[in-house]
Amino acid sequence: MMTSSERYKKANEFLKRRFGEPHSICQAWLSRITNGPPVKSNNGEVLREFADDVRGCLETHRAMGKLAN
């Protein structure tokens, strides 16, 4: 099992290989969390995965300097 920072690093490496451009990486994260399937509050596993994706999106945007202060 990977820690959050390990998951972030792996996801970021994957996105860089797949998309290359920082804008594309950020857009891919946003699309993943906004265009995914609906998350029901009674499905803990899906809710946890969604929360991990939101965190990954936030950490990626922060690391790339794409968040307003």
C-alpha angles and dihedrals in degrees: 000000000000127000120240092259091051091050090049092050093048093046092048092050090049093049092048090052093045102041107012100193119091091226091054091049093052092045092051091055093048091049091049094055098037101040099040125109120287114277116223118207092228094060103081097181095052091043091052091049090050091049089051090051092050090050091048090050092049094046092048093050091046093049091050093048093244098130124093114235 
